[in-house]
Amino acid sequence: MSQIIALTNQKGGVGKTTSAVNLAAGLASLKHRVLLVDLDPQGHASMGSGIDKHGLDTSVLDVLLGDVAAEAVIKRKTPAGFDVLPSNGDLTAAEVELLSHEPREACLKNALLGVASTYDVVLIDCPPSLNMLTVNALTAADSVLIPLQCEFYALEGLSALLDTIEQIKQSVNPSLKVAGILRTMYDKRMSLTREVDKQLRDFFGDALLKTTIPRNIKVAEAPSYGLPVTQYARFSRGSQAYRVLAKEMIRRLSL
């Protein structure tokens, strides 16, 4: 049975899209059938997977609005071995366009009904805000993976996100759960990192993933080549960390 996992954090710059692309690549390398849904108007997950977002005839917006079936838009077998439902700037219109669709929070869930079962894992890269696109992702998802940078404002933003997840559970998706909290751009040499890390451990316990993603230049370089770091620099610290993350997620969610 397919697992749908939304990667979200309303704070930008925490490695959300990077984690979505590289987790997809890591799972695909372990022979899992993976679909990555790019639900961010910036289209960075599409670009980081080797897809030219400017050359798209149709995108995830057309799928959300019910104009085109998802299977007709999905790009098959990217260089890292996973499929992508791509996005571009057209998705900025979604907030207004979805107003005329009911139930508007379930457009993505309904759009994925015909394709999700053909994959082992569906990963959704959400926009860095708690808008209707994120609500659609949380409505469609079985679980949420929260990338988090160990910095001063991290806990405050995380609290707001957890409140939103609880609201979604109470209203439209009672089975939604937190799959884990992923620490990104991790540098244990910094005292602030160690301090926030301790607070996360004390407060969230087992929800905190064991895997950490280190600060690594190869992770930052890889998207400009349209590749996950697992393909761009296989033996880098960042690549190794995302491979470990894929294995931890398989164990945690019994994928």
C-alpha positions in Angstrom: 0.0 0.0 0.0 1.3 3.4 -1.0 2.5 5.9 1.7 1.9 9.6 1.0 4.4 11.8 2.9 4.2 15.6 2.9 7.4 17.5 3.6 6.5 20.9 5.0 7.7 23.8 7.1 6.3 27.3 6.7 9.8 28.7 7.2 11.8 28.9 4.0 15.5 28.0 3.7 15.4 24.9 6.0 16.3 22.4 3.3 12.7 21.2 2.6 12.9 20.9 -1.1 16.5 19.6 -1.0 15.3 16.9 1.4 12.3 16.0 -0.7 14.4 15.5 -3.8 17.2 13.6 -2.1 14.8 11.4 -0.1 13.1 10.5 -3.3 16.4 9.6 -4.8 17.5 7.6 -1.8 14.3 5.6 -1.7 14.5 5.0 -5.5 18.1 3.7 -5.1 16.6 1.1 -2.6 14.2 -0.1 -5.3 11.2 1.7 -4.1 8.8 3.1 -6.7 8.7 6.9 -5.9 6.6 9.8 -7.1 7.7 13.3 -6.1 4.9 15.9 -6.2 6.2 19.4 -6.6 3.5 21.6 -4.9 5.7 24.8 -4.7 5.2 27.5 -7.3 8.9 28.0 -7.4 9.3 24.6 -9.0 12.6 24.0 -7.4 11.9 20.3 -6.8 11.2 19.9 -10.5 14.4 21.7 -11.4 16.5 19.8 -8.9 15.2 16.6 -10.4 16.4 17.6 -13.9 13.1 19.0 -15.3 12.9 22.3 -17.2 10.0 24.0 -15.5 9.8 26.7 -18.2 9.2 24.0 -20.9 6.2 22.4 -19.3 3.0 22.3 -21.3 1.0 21.1 -18.3 1.8 21.0 -14.6 0.5 20.1 -11.2 -1.9 23.1 -11.4 -3.8 21.4 -14.3 -4.0 18.3 -12.3 -5.3 20.1 -9.2 -8.0 21.8 -11.2 -9.1 18.5 -12.8 -8.3 19.6 -16.3 -5.7 16.9 -16.9 -5.2 13.5 -15.3 -2.1 13.1 -13.2 -0.7 10.2 -15.2 -0.6 12.5 -18.3 1.5 15.1 -16.5 4.0 12.9 -14.6 7.5 12.9 -15.9 8.8 9.3 -15.8 12.2 8.1 -14.6 14.3 11.1 -13.8 18.1 10.6 -13.7 17.8 9.4 -10.1 15.1 6.9 -10.9 11.9 8.5 -9.5 8.9 10.1 -11.2 7.9 13.7 -10.8 4.6 15.6 -11.0 6.1 18.9 -11.9 5.4 22.5 -11.0 6.1 26.0 -12.3 5.0 29.6 -11.7 1.5 28.9 -13.0 0.8 27.3 -9.6 0.7 30.8 -8.0 -2.8 31.0 -9.4 -3.9 28.0 -7.4 -5.0 29.9 -4.3 -7.7 31.8 -6.3 -8.5 29.0 -8.7 -9.2 26.4 -6.0 -11.8 28.7 -4.5 -14.3 27.5 -7.1 -13.6 23.8 -6.4 -15.3 21.9 -3.6 -14.0 20.5 -1.5 -11.1 22.7 -2.2 -8.8 21.2 0.4 -9.2 17.7 -1.2 -8.2 18.6 -4.8 -4.8 17.0 -4.5 -6.1 13.9 -2.7 -8.7 13.3 -5.4 -6.1 13.9 -8.2 -3.8 11.3 -6.7 -6.4 8.6 -6.4 -5.7 7.1 -9.8 -1.9 7.0 -9.5 -0.8 6.7 -5.9 -1.4 3.0 -5.7 1.2 2.4 -8.5 3.9 3.8 -6.2 5.4 2.6 -2.9 6.0 6.2 -1.7 4.5 9.6 -2.8 6.5 12.6 -1.5 4.9 16.0 -1.6 7.2 19.1 -1.5 5.0 21.9 0.0 5.5 25.6 -0.4 7.1 27.5 2.5 3.8 28.8 3.8 0.6 27.5 5.4 -1.7 28.2 2.5 -4.3 26.2 0.6 -1.6 24.2 -1.3 -0.2 23.1 2.0 -3.6 22.3 3.3 -4.2 20.1 0.2 -0.9 18.3 0.9 -1.8 17.6 4.5 -5.3 16.5 3.5 -3.8 14.0 1.0 -1.0 12.8 3.2 -0.7 9.8 5.5 2.1 11.5 7.4 4.3 14.6 7.6 8.0 14.9 7.6 9.2 18.2 9.0 12.7 19.5 8.0 14.0 21.8 10.6 17.1 23.9 10.9 18.6 24.1 14.5 18.2 27.9 14.9 16.6 30.4 17.3 13.2 30.7 15.6 12.9 27.0 14.8 10.8 26.0 17.8 8.3 28.9 17.4 7.6 28.0 13.7 7.4 24.3 14.5 4.7 25.0 17.1 2.5 26.8 14.6 3.0 24.0 12.1 2.0 21.4 14.7 -1.1 23.4 15.5 -2.0 23.4 11.8 -1.5 19.6 11.6 -3.8 19.1 14.6 -6.5 21.3 12.9 -6.3 19.2 9.7 -6.6 16.0 11.8 -9.7 17.3 13.6 -11.3 18.5 10.4 -10.5 16.5 7.2 -7.7 13.9 7.8 -8.0 12.2 11.2 -5.3 9.6 10.4 -2.6 12.2 9.7 0.5 11.7 11.8 4.0 13.2 12.1 6.5 10.8 10.5 9.4 12.6 12.0 11.3 15.8 12.5 14.5 16.0 10.4 17.4 18.3 11.5 19.0 19.9 8.5 22.1 22.0 7.9 23.3 20.4 11.1 26.7 21.6 12.6 27.3 20.2 16.0 30.3 22.5 16.4 27.9 25.5 16.9 26.7 26.1 20.4 23.3 27.2 19.1 22.8 24.0 17.2 23.6 22.0 20.4 21.2 24.1 22.4 18.3 23.8 20.0 19.1 20.1 19.5 18.7 19.5 23.3 15.4 21.4 23.3 14.1 19.2 20.4 15.2 16.0 22.2 13.6 17.0 25.4 10.3 18.1 23.9 9.8 15.7 20.9 11.6 12.5 22.0 11.0 9.7 19.5 9.5 12.1 16.9 13.0 13.4 16.3 14.7 11.4 13.6 18.1 9.9 14.4 19.5 11.0 11.0 20.9 14.5 10.7 21.7 16.3 7.4 25.0 18.2 7.7 26.0 21.4 6.1 27.7 20.3 2.9 28.7 22.3 -0.2 27.9 19.4 -2.5 24.2 19.5 -1.3 24.0 23.2 -2.3 25.7 22.6 -5.6 23.7 19.7 -6.9 20.4 21.5 -7.9 22.3 23.7 -10.4 23.1 20.4 -12.3 19.5 19.2 -12.1 20.6 16.3 -9.9 20.1 15.1 -6.4 23.3 15.1 -4.4 23.1 11.3 -4.3 23.8 11.4 -8.0 25.9 14.5 -8.2 28.4 13.6 -5.4 27.7 10.0 -4.4 30.3 9.8 -1.7 29.9 13.3 -0.1 28.7 13.6 3.5 25.4 15.0 2.3 24.8 12.1 0.0 25.6 9.6 2.6 23.2 11.3 5.1 20.3 11.2 2.7 20.9 7.5 2.0 20.8 6.9 5.8 17.6 9.0 6.0 15.9 6.8 3.3 16.7 3.7 5.3 15.4 5.2 8.5 12.2 6.3 6.9 11.7 2.7 5.5 12.1 1.3 9.0 10.0 4.0 10.7 7.0 3.8 8.3 7.5 0.1 7.3 7.7 1.1 3.6 
